[in-house]
Amino acid sequence: MKVKIPRGTQDILPKDVKTWQMIEEQIRQLMETFRYEEIRTPIFEHTEVFARGVGDTTDIVQKEMYSFQDRGGRDLTLRPEGTASVVRSFVENKLFSIPNQPTKLYYIGPMFRYERPQSGRYRQFVQFGVEVLGSSDPAIDVEVITLAMKIYQSIGLKNLKLVINSLGDQRSRTDHRQALIEHFRPHIHEFCTDCQHRLETNPLRILDCKVDANHPLMASAPSILDYLTDESKAYFEKVCRYLDRLQIPYTVDPTLVRGLDYYNHTTFEIMSSNEGFGAITSLCGGGRYNGLVEQFGGPETPGIGFALSIERMIAALEAEGIQLNAEDNLDVYLIALGDEARELSVVLLNEMREVGLRADRDYLDRKLKGQLKAADRLQAKQVVIIGEDEIAQGQAVVKNMETGEQTNVDLQKLTHYVKENVGM
C-alpha cells in the first residue's frame, strides 16, 4: 500500500528546515528587542472558543474548521488561528492581574483550515502572531504595525505595501452596518449566496467577498470612514500621524475589513507588491479587537495583534529571488582507516562535540577516497585522518579543505588544534 501525505499539507525536508530555523530565530530576536514574551497554547480547543472568539458568521467558523468529538462527546476543534486561544488563556490564567501591563505576547505554531490549497497556502500551516492586551493607546497600534514591517524587512524583503483602515467604535460600526444593508438590499439577489446570508448577519463581510469583488455596488458602497465618530476619527488620525513621524509609507483603504468578526478601530494588512508573487498578495493582517476579552469572561481589556504565515513569507522570498544563507557545513570530518582507528574515532568525535565543534565521521566503512568525497559534500572545513601508522606515532593528519594544507597533530592536542583552526 502506497501512503501519501494528506492534501494541503507538506513535508519540510532537512534541506529547507535551515531556512525555517533562520526565519524563526530572526523573529525571536526581534521579539526580545520589543519585549514580547512567548505563549504556547493547545493545538486543539473547545469549539466554542473559536465560535465565540472568531465569530459565527466568518468563513473560518462556518466552512474551514477541523472539528470533531472526543470519546467523551466534547466538541473540539484544531485551532484555525491564534488570537482566540491566546485571549482564552489570558482570561483563564488571569494574566490581566500581572503588574507589568500591557501584556505583550507572541506565538508560533501549526494552524489548521479546510480551504483550497494553493501557492503558499496549506490546510496545515505555521502561523506567527503577536497579541498586546491592556492598552488603548494609538502608539501601541503603531508599535505592532512597525514590528510586523520589521519582521519582513529583517529577512530582506523590499517590495512591501502597508494598507490600513479604521472600523471605528461600536456606534461607527452600527451606523455603517445599517448604511450597507440599505445600499446592498435592493440588488442583493445579484450577489453570491454567501453575501445574501451576510446582508443581515454581517454586511461588512460583503466588502471582503472575492466572488462579487467587481460588482458595481462594491465600488459605490458607503465608506466606514464617513461614519466614524469624532472619537474614532481622532484615534485613527493619531495612528496615521505616528506612522508619518516614523516615515512608514501606507495607503488608507476603506474597503479593508479583514475576515474576522472581532476587529474594531485600526486594521491593517502588509502585502507583497512583487509582480511574481501571484494574485493573493496579502502576507500579514491584524488590527485592534477591543471587547474580545470581555466575550471570554474577562475584565474590560483592549487588545491589538497580527498574524502571518511562515509559508507565505517563504513564498515572498522566492518571488523576490532572495536566498537566506543558512550555514550548513561541518567544522571537522573524521576519517578512520582500520578497526583500531574506527574505535578511536568514536572517542575523538565525542570529545570534539563536547567542545561545540560540528563534527561527523564515516559510518559506511568506505575507502579513503570515498570518505574524502563525503567530507567535501558535507562542506567540512577540516578533515582528520587516522590510520594504523598515525596511531602508532600518536598523531593524526589534519587537512584544511580550503587550502589543501596538511599538518600532523599530536592526538592529545587534536581537539584543541581543530577548535583553534575553525576560529572558535
Disulfide bonds with the S-S distance in Angstrom:
none
